[in-house]
Each structure stands twice: as structure tokens, then as C-alpha cells.
Amino acid sequence: MTLAQRLAAALERGRRMPVELITGDQVGHDHGPEEALTAAAVLVAVTDRPRPGVILTQRTDTLRRHAGQVAFPGGRLDPGEDAIGAALREAEEEIGLVPAAVTVVGEVDRYRTVTGYAVTPVLAAIAPDLTFALNADEVAMMFEVPLDHLLAPANQIQQDMMWRGVERRVYEIHWEDHRIWGATAAMIVNLSRRLAQWN
């Protein structure tokens, strides 16, 4: 089986199992109707290696929102665009990942952020060692984290914190010098629960 087939099979198994998911990053908060949120999508690109990895970026310090944070490539949907199209477009704009090099596995569970976005992660497989071209206006650096490290519950540290006077329950995942937290970590936790039997 290819990596994309293995991920698709694991995702399908996970969808048939009862799992507890994180729907948003405010504790006990009703985010309101879905249509009040801005639709967005991110690409969870898994590299086809003996030990598969996940592509993550660190945003530049000059961005208006989430400056300096670790994130998946992604952004808001353009008019008439679906989540898969947006995730592929944003990945090409941010890191130079051409859509033809991406094998889409499927959409994963939507996540609502404290900043008013409804984010759909799009799981995909890519070949190892592609050539990337980072958009210096948005991406300070790109790095890869082993998928098994991200999916391991022991590496997913949960804590409550106050952010602008609002209590948030956040997850952190550490890899080398990188701190992956907030919405990105929460989407990884959800993915880990869907892919609990991926191997």
C-alpha cells in the first residue's frame, strides 16, 4: 500500500470509531453559528519516508495574526473555493508546494479557533525531498516533524491558560527547538485520535 492509501484506510477506520475530539480552543464557550466564522483550511502534508514526517512552518514575526507561531500551510477560503482547493493554493503560495505533487487523502475534522476561524485540515501525502520555495513575507522557516512523534499522546501536553482574558485549553507538542501549540497542536491531537490505528 502507498502512504496515501495507508493514511486513507486509517482515517476511515478512525471515522467508524467513537472518539472524543476537540472542537474549539475556548473552554466552555459557544463559538456561535458556523456561518459567523471565517472558513479556512490547512494542509497536513505527510512525507512518504520510512519514517513519515509532517511539514510545518514558522510564521514570520511581521504578520498581523499569529506572528512567529508554528502552523500548517493554510489560510482562508476564497469565494467559491472548497477546503481542499484552499489548502493546496495556500501551500503553493506559502512554501511552493505545487498541487501536482500532492496526493489528497481527505478532509479531517473542522476546528474552531478563538480568532473566529472554522479550519478544515486537509490530510495529504507528498514525495520525500521535494524542492520548496518559501514565501518570505509569510514563512520564516519550514521544518518536518516525524508523524509518529506528533501522534503519540505522551508528547501532547495539555494545559489551561488565559489569553486576552479568556480561558483557553491548549496543547503543546515539542520537537527539537520548536513549540507547536494552540490550534495547530489541537488539530494534531484530533488527527492522532482519528489515526490511532494508522500503522
VEXKEVEX-79095 format. One record per atom (N, C-alpha, C, O): residue in three letters; x, y, z. Coordinates in steps of 0.05 Angstrom, whole numbers, plus 5000, padded with zeros to 4 digits. Atoms other than C-alpha are relative to their C-alpha. Layout:
ALAXYZ/...
This chain:
MET501749765000/MET500050005000/MET501750255000/MET503950265012/THR498649744999/THR502250714987/THR499550145026/THR497750065041/LEU500549854976/LEU502851215043/LEU497250125000/LEU495850115020/ALA502749885001/ALA496551565019/ALA497849795005/ALA495949855019/GLN502050214995/GLN492750905019/GLN500049925029/GLN497849875040/ARG499950084971/ARG495150735089/ARG498750225017/ARG497250155036/LEU501349784985/LEU493051425115/LEU497050004995/LEU495550045014/ALA502850005006/ALA486351375080/ALA498649775014/ALA496449815025/ALA501250234986/ALA485050685109/ALA499850055030/ALA497849995043/ALA500049934971/ALA486950925179/ALA497950215006/ALA496550195027/LEU501949794996/LEU482651545172/LEU497249884999/LEU495449965015/GLU502650125002/GLU476651125150/GLU499449835025/GLU497249835035/ARG500450154975/ARG477650655210/ARG499450185023/ARG497650135039/GLY500449804978/GLY478051255256/GLY497350124999/GLY496250195020/ARG502649885002/ARG471651545229/ARG497849815009/ARG495649905016/ARG502150204991/ARG467950895247/ARG500149965030/ARG498449825041/MET499750054971/MET470450915319/MET499050255015/MET499350475006/PRO500749774983/PRO467651355375/PRO502550125012/PRO503949995027/VAL497649864989/VAL473051865390/VAL499150275011/VAL497250395000/GLU500649744989/GLU472952495432/GLU501850204986/GLU504350184987/LEU498549805015/LEU475053095391/LEU499950275013/LEU498150335029/ILE499949724990/ILE477053805408/ILE498750174978/ILE499650174956/THR501449855020/THR472154265373/THR500950294998/THR500650414977/GLY499149735000/GLY475054935392/GLY501850065024/GLY502149895041/ASP497949954980/ASP480155285436/ASP499250195022/ASP500950325034/GLN500949864977/GLN475855645486/GLN498549815018/GLN496949655009/VAL501350184981/VAL473655285549/VAL497250095006/VAL496750315014/GLY502849944994/GLY466155245556/GLY498850234985/GLY496950364994/HIS500949775016/HIS465055755501/HIS498449914976/HIS499349734961/ASP501650065025/ASP459655725447/ASP501150194979/ASP500850434981/HIS498849845021/HIS463155965384/HIS497950134982/HIS498550294964/GLY502149895017/GLY456356125353/GLY499649844975/GLY501049644971/PRO500550155024/PRO453655915286/PRO502449984981/PRO504150174981/GLU497850045018/GLU458455635235/GLU500350224980/GLU502550304972/GLU499949805021/GLU456556165184/GLU501250275010/GLU501950444995/ALA498949764989/ALA459056705232/ALA503149995000/ALA504450195005/LEU497150045000/LEU466156425227/LEU501150024972/LEU499749974952/THR498649995026/THR471156525171/THR501049734993/THR502649615008/ALA499150275008/ALA472255875133/ALA503050014991/ALA503850194976/ALA497250025007/ALA479555675127/ALA500849714998/ALA499349535005/ALA499050275003/ALA483655065111/ALA503049995002/ALA504450194996/VAL497150044999/VAL490654795124/VAL500749734988/VAL499049554987/LEU499050245012/LEU494754265090/LEU501849855020/LEU503849955028/VAL498450174984/VAL497353695133/VAL501549814981/VAL500549604974/ALA498550145020/ALA502653445085/ALA501949805013/ALA503749885028/VAL498350214988/VAL505852775105/VAL501949904979/VAL501149824957/THR498050095019/THR512352585072/THR500349704999/THR500249565020/ASP499950285004/ASP513051895043/ASP502849905004/ASP504449864985/ARG497450104991/ARG519151645081/ARG499649755016/ARG497449695024/PRO500350224982/PRO520651015120/PRO498950095027/PRO497349945040/ARG501249874977/ARG519151465180/ARG498750264990/ARG500050474989/PRO501349765012/PRO513951945151/PRO500150245019/PRO500150215043/GLY499949754985/GLY514252665173/GLY497750194991/GLY496450144971/VAL502149805006/VAL509453265174/VAL501350274996/VAL503050355012/ILE498949745006/ILE511153935142/ILE498650215017/ILE496150235018/LEU501049784984/LEU510354525189/LEU501650254993/LEU503950234984/THR498649755005/THR512155255182/THR500150175025/THR498450135043/GLN500149794980/GLN514055815229/GLN499450264986/GLN500950344968/ARG500849755013/ARG510556455211/ARG501950225007/ARG503250225028/THR498249784995/THR514457095205/THR499050175023/THR496650175030/ASP500749834977/ASP514557585263/ASP498550254991/ASP497650405009/THR501249755009/THR511658135219/THR497049974993/THR495750164986/LEU502850045007/LEU504857815206/LEU498150125021/LEU498850135045/ARG502049874982/ARG498658145236/ARG498849805019/ARG498349865042/ARG501250214983/ARG495857485263/ARG501949775003/ARG503249684984/HIS498550244994/HIS499456915297/HIS503050024992/HIS504249834983/ALA497249955008/ALA506357225284/ALA501849815016/ALA501549785040/GLY497950174987/GLY512156755299/GLY499149725008/GLY500749565018/GLN501050264991/GLN507656155313/GLN500549784979/GLN500849834955/VAL499850235018/VAL508355455284/VAL497249944990/VAL495349945004/ALA502650055013/ALA502855285235/ALA500349824976/ALA502549794965/PHE500150135026/PHE500854855177/PHE499850214978/PHE498750434984/PRO500749825022/PRO500855195109/PRO497050024997/PRO495649814998/GLY502949985003/GLY493955475100/GLY499050285003/GLY500650475008/GLY501249744998/GLY489156055103/GLY497049994993/GLY495949784990/ARG502949985005/ARG482056295089/ARG499349914972/ARG500949924954/LEU501050085026/LEU477856035032/LEU499350254984/LEU498150444994/ASP500949805018/ASP476956484972/ASP497149944992/ASP496249724994/PRO502750045009/PRO469856584945/PRO499849774980/PRO501449774961/GLY500450235018/GLY467455944911/GLY502049785003/GLY501949584988/GLU497950204996/GLU473355544937/GLU499249805022/GLU497949885042/ASP500550204978/ASP472854894978/ASP502649975016/ASP504750095010/ALA497750024981/ALA477554685034/ALA502449884986/ALA504749974991/ILE497750135014/ILE481854234990/ILE501450204981/ILE503850224981/GLY498949805018/GLY482754774938/GLY501550225015/GLY503750305006/ALA498749794984/ALA484455294991/ALA502649905012/ALA504750045011/ALA497650114987/ALA489454845027/ALA502349974979/ALA504650034985/LEU498050035021/LEU493054684961/LEU501050274991/LEU503550304987/ARG499149745010/ARG493155404938/ARG501850135021/ARG503950245013/GLU498449874979/GLU495755665005/GLU502749865003/GLU504750005007/ALA497450144998/ALA501155125008/ALA501950084977/ALA504350104981/GLU498349915022/GLU503555324939/GLU500950295004/GLU503250354999/GLU499349724995/GLU503456064958/GLU502150035022/GLU503950195020/GLU498349964976/GLU506955975025/GLU502749854998/GLU504849965005/ILE497650165000/ILE512055415012/ILE500849904973/ILE502749754970/GLY499350095027/GLY512055304937/GLY499449714995/GLY500649594977/LEU500750285005/LEU508854614942/LEU497949994978/LEU495650074983/VAL501849995023/VAL505654514874/VAL497849785004/VAL498449565013/PRO502250194996/PRO498754164876/PRO500549734986/PRO499649534997/ALA499550255014/ALA501053644825/ALA501749815016/ALA501749565011/ALA498350174984/ALA505953384877/ALA498649895025/ALA499849765042/VAL501550074976/VAL500453274929/VAL497949794994/VAL496449824975/THR502150205002/THR496152654937/THR498150055024/THR498849985047/VAL501949944978/VAL490052874977/VAL498749755011/VAL497849584995/VAL501250234987/VAL487552365027/VAL497150065008/VAL495349905003/GLY502749924993/GLY481552745053/GLY499950225021/GLY502050285033/GLU500449794979/GLU478753275099/GLU499849865027/GLU498749645030/VAL500250094972/VAL479353185174/VAL498250195015/VAL497250385003/ASP502049864984/ASP475053465230/ASP500650305002/ASP502950385008/ARG499749714999/ARG473854215228/ARG500550095029/ARG499649975048/TYR499349904973/TYR476654625286/TYR499450305000/TYR500050454981/ARG500849714997/ARG474155305311/ARG502150145018/ARG502650055040/THR497949864986/THR479355805333/THR498950235016/THR496750335009/VAL500849774984/VAL478956355385/VAL500050264983/VAL498750454991/THR499949775017/THR480456845329/THR497850014978/THR497850184960/GLY502349985017/GLY474056685292/GLY500149844974/GLY498749914954/TYR499850165024/TYR476056165240/TYR498949715005/TYR499249605026/ALA500750285000/ALA473055485224/ALA501949874980/ALA501749904956/VAL497850105016/VAL479155105199/VAL499649704994/VAL499249545012/THR500250285009/THR478754465159/THR502849904993/THR504050004973/PRO497450125008/PRO485254055159/PRO499649814976/PRO497749664976/VAL500150185023/VAL486553705093/VAL502549825001/VAL504749924999/LEU497850204997/LEU490753075101/LEU500949924972/LEU499349864954/ALA498950075026/ALA495452915043/ALA502749875003/ALA504049885024/ALA497350125002/ALA501652525023/ALA501650144979/ALA500550224958/ILE498249885020/ILE507652814987/ILE502549834998/ILE503249695017/ALA497550145003/ALA514052534960/ALA502150125018/ALA501950355026/PRO497949894983/PRO520252605003/PRO501950174984/PRO502250144959/ASP497849845012/ASP525553124989/ASP499250164975/ASP500750184956/LEU500849825021/LEU521553584944/LEU501550275004/LEU502650325025/THR498849734999/THR524254274928/THR497850205007/THR495850214994/PHE501949814991/PHE520654824965/PHE501150294996/PHE503550334994/ALA499249725002/ALA520655584957/ALA498350165019/ALA495950205014/LEU501649874978/LEU518555955020/LEU499450294992/LEU501050444981/ASN500849725003/ASN514656605015/ASN501050155025/ASN499950125047/ALA498749874978/ALA519057055058/ALA498250205015/ALA498750275037/ASP501849814987/ASP513257525073/ASP498349865021/ASP497349985040/GLU501850154981/GLU509456975110/GLU501449785016/GLU500649735038/VAL498850234987/VAL514156405127/VAL502950055007/VAL504650114989/ALA497349964991/ALA520456485168/ALA501749754995/ALA504149774988/MET498650265004/MET522355745163/MET498049784997/MET495749805005/MET501650255002/MET519755055147/MET501549775012/MET504049775009/PHE498650234988/PHE521254415183/PHE498149764999/PHE495749794994/GLU501550255001/GLU518953695187/GLU500249855027/GLU502449835038/VAL500150154975/VAL516853305248/VAL499049724995/VAL497049694980/PRO500950275005/PRO516152545249/PRO497049975008/PRO496250065029/LEU502950044994/LEU508752355245/LEU499649845025/LEU497749915041/ASP500550164976/ASP509451835300/ASP500550175025/ASP499250125046/HIS499549824977/HIS512252375347/HIS497550175005/HIS496750215028/LEU502349834996/LEU506352825334/LEU497549855010/LEU496049955026/LEU502450154993/LEU501152275341/LEU500149875027/LEU498149795038/ALA499750134975/ALA503951995406/ALA498750175023/ALA499650395027/PRO501349854979/PRO499352205464/PRO501950105022/PRO501550315034/ALA498149934979/ALA505352225511/ALA501450274993/ALA502450405011/ASN498749755008/ASN508052815471/ASN498150244999/ASN498950464993/GLN502149795002/GLN501553215473/GLN499450095029/GLN497949965043/ILE500249894973/ILE501853645536/ILE497650195001/ILE497550394986/GLN502449844998/GLN495253955558/GLN500350195024/GLN501250125045/GLN500149814978/GLN494554585600/GLN497950224994/GLN497250264971/ASP501849785002/ASP489755155613/ASP501650265002/ASP503550275018/MET498749744999/MET491855875601/MET498050224995/MET495950184984/MET501649775005/MET488956565600/MET501150154976/MET503550194974/TRP499249855024/TRP489156935533/TRP498050224995/TRP495750174989/ARG501749775003/ARG486357635529/ARG497549985017/ARG495350055009/GLY502250024981/GLY482057505590/GLY498249764996/GLY496249745010/VAL501650235006/VAL479256855562/VAL501549755007/VAL503949724999/GLU498650254994/GLU480856165589/GLU500149824975/GLU498049784962/ARG499650185023/ARG483655705536/ARG501349745010/ARG503049755027/ARG498750254995/ARG485354975539/ARG501749944976/ARG500749904954/VAL498250045022/VAL491454865497/VAL501749755003/VAL502249655025/TYR498150225000/TYR496054305477/TYR502750114990/TYR502750304974/GLU497349945010/GLU503554355466/GLU501349744992/GLU501049535005/ILE498350235008/ILE508053885428/ILE502750124993/ILE502950314978/HIS497349905004/HIS515553995429/HIS501549814981/HIS501449574984/TRP498250155018/TRP520353785374/TRP502550164996/TRP502450384985/GLU497449865001/GLU527653985378/GLU499650285012/GLU498750305035/ASP500349734989/ASP527454745386/ASP497250124995/ASP496850365001/HIS502649895008/HIS520254815363/HIS497849945021/HIS497749725032/ARG502350034982/ARG514054925406/ARG497550024982/ARG496950234971/ILE502550015016/ILE507654715370/ILE497750015020/ILE497549845037/TRP502049974979/TRP501654955408/TRP497450134987/TRP497450194963/GLY502449865008/GLY494655255404/GLY498449834980/GLY498249594982/ALA501850135019/ALA490155095345/ALA501549794984/ALA500449574978/THR498550205016/THR495654735306/THR500449745016/THR500049525006/ALA499750244984/ALA497054265364/ALA497449865004/ALA497349615004/ALA502650124996/ALA489654155376/ALA499149844975/ALA498049624978/MET500650155025/MET488653955303/MET501649744998/MET500749544988/ILE498350244999/ILE494453475311/ILE498949795019/ILE498849555013/VAL501250184981/VAL491253175373/VAL497549864988/VAL497249624990/ASN502450125013/ASN484653075335/ASN500949804979/ASN499749584977/LEU499150195020/LEU488452755278/LEU501149755012/LEU500749535002/SER498950234987/SER492052295326/SER497849815010/SER498249575010/ARG502250164991/ARG485352055352/ARG498649864977/ARG497649644979/ARG501150125024/ARG482851925282/ARG501949794989/ARG501049594977/LEU498050185011/LEU489351575262/LEU501349825021/LEU503549735017/ALA498850164978/ALA490351185326/ALA501049734991/ALA502849625004/GLN499250265009/GLN490950545287/GLN501250014972/GLN500949834956/TRP499149965028/TRP494450815225/TRP502149804991/TRP502349744967/ASN498050205008/ASN500150315226/ASN498849725002/ASN500249534996/
